[in-house]
């Protein structure tokens, strides 16, 4: 098993995150196969990754030859069966329990017994997902936050049966990707999502109740941290469909009303206003 061979499993709702992980890994000298839902999705992902790397080159972070080498280490596929060639598989599908569980079961059947399976879940437990497989000791959580390439951080969480060797391999992967590790407990929401979702829900409820305008929140955030996204801009970037399902998972896990999705989020998702990817969310991107 070559742990320098990665297989990343994407879904349409999480394509941007999967692209971010893929470009970080390719720059870390990993060979990456990105599994997309369709061939057009694969082509779009390649274009997106190339744009990210070109932007890094324009900023002086990479040389043109490094961009070319990184792109040469990336390929896409629509067949999950190709995961059997990988030393590490990173599952990044939509945060739906049913989709996550299906992905883990498929990967367990497909992958070599020695393959490490990483789940990017942030609101479901690693222990619960690992128990669906015949290799719970080789399953670990790595929460690549949507802004990981910028924030340079990843949350790593062990399931009850995750082995020391797999935990060490996950830390090695994070180091190769130039990410700082935060080790967190295996609880729904981990650390960042559990706290961040409360902030988002409160902001959305304030907008819903006409207590504040999204632009005012953005202006306030720029005053505090000029280069950071405001909470509502971050939600638009992640996708409001992703945000609402994470809130639903947390509400189901804890039964705490602070995680009950804001009526405004529900209304916006129903209207197809999902954020950046649809051109409109809390802000207009057209």
Steps between C-alpha positions, in 0.01 A plus 500: 500500500633841397364772727613757242212385278180679601144447385258785574125434481298811412135587448343789312425692821857465630696542176681814613625332817611191310689722255672680788612171657617370162711806420656501848587132469644532150718787619613271782631250241203263528351331196126572519202343330189713546174310468221722365135420436526555124761571232394864465545538875851362464583745224365788706705386801821489296432853375431617854820345638706649217351842575592464868857401419537775238384754759760369744765533229390856426536577870856364499418195714579250221718493192341418161687170487358409842150567373565275200641224722207523743245478218686199364435315826120544475246297307124460529267203476133419541568145624533440873656161421828676426534565872650152533831639372530766773685490828277769651142580402342831603120503496355851458141436392203711609443494877184291470509198731365271228757617244789478746400150609460382141841642405671330795340164420601522133855597584532219755400246234724653233823591678791280595485384864807716565347820361438782747152649465469865601157653547463876478188499716453779751153425640490119509719288726803323359432207732152455354618521140800272564269237650337460158827360366701185559805716586402748773861515615596643158234774490572851626344844473677795342281808483646705218324829568385668179764765561781252580726625217475851648479428872756214480318288757328161516314329783598136556271270695548139598218251523491268798689233306729715282855362527806700601659425162203653314496802729871552431443460124227767512735736678769430239250581224405827669867593533564426132204725413648776718202495736504550874327219688235551766418168669135498608261263672261282299183699562254632239622840384854433621622843614480747212164396352318478832600858586487646149147377433366678808648824369353446153155411631494806726607726213234352270230538765597863553465564128172306492360711786620818322729594788803536274585518131755257344705794374519642852636170630755495219607856580534414869713198417726703271557743787603219733693288248551675163610192304251246636160398367200598708292215644238534224761521222657182640161328491452607138843360412434166673150475354181552696389147412813370673442730797139400554570126496781549753261690727242224460757236596603699808138555601434128466810415703449744787132599489607855581279770340803717431576259215147506350560653154390861467178537298694735274753230411218257422324756282818584308586135434143433386537794258827361362702790637791290622778758493796544269434185296153620393593866471288614791478435872519767767686701237482527122788340302370543145 
